[in-house]
Amino acid sequence: MPIFSSIRRGKFKLIHQEDPDHTALYDLESDPKELIDISAKERRVAETLFAEMRRRQAEFGQDSLPENRIELEPEDAERLRALGYIID
């Protein structure tokens, strides 16, 4: 099952999926349903948020506490896949 990380700053939200590696950036003001990935268009914003997310992960340790992790049900994973959040 993929591992997701995200960070929000102002109107932007960055979501990173590991294995396979995929990053998406959304403008929550103009796209509140997160349908249009603007990471290629807003490359500098995406890189800045990604670096900040990695910095925070390093501060808190690579592995989050087990009680903070969830295992998705197959149906939930399929819904996320249909919305484009899970890339196989």
C-alpha positions, 0 to 999 in steps of 0.5 A: 500500500502506498504511503502518502505525505502532505503539506498545506501552505496558504492556498497550496496543498502538496501531496507526495506518494511513495512507491511509485514516487509521485507528487501533486500540487493543488491550488485549493482556492481555484480547485477545492476538489483537488482535480488539477495537478499544477506541480509542473506549472508551479514548479518552484512552489512544489519544490519549496513545499516538498523541501519543507515537508522533508525537513519536517519529516526529518525533525519528527523522524522518518517513521510516524508513530504506529498509532498515527498510521492507518491501513486503508480498506480495499474499497477506500483505496479504490476510491482514492485510486479513482480520484487520482490519489493513488498511482499504480 
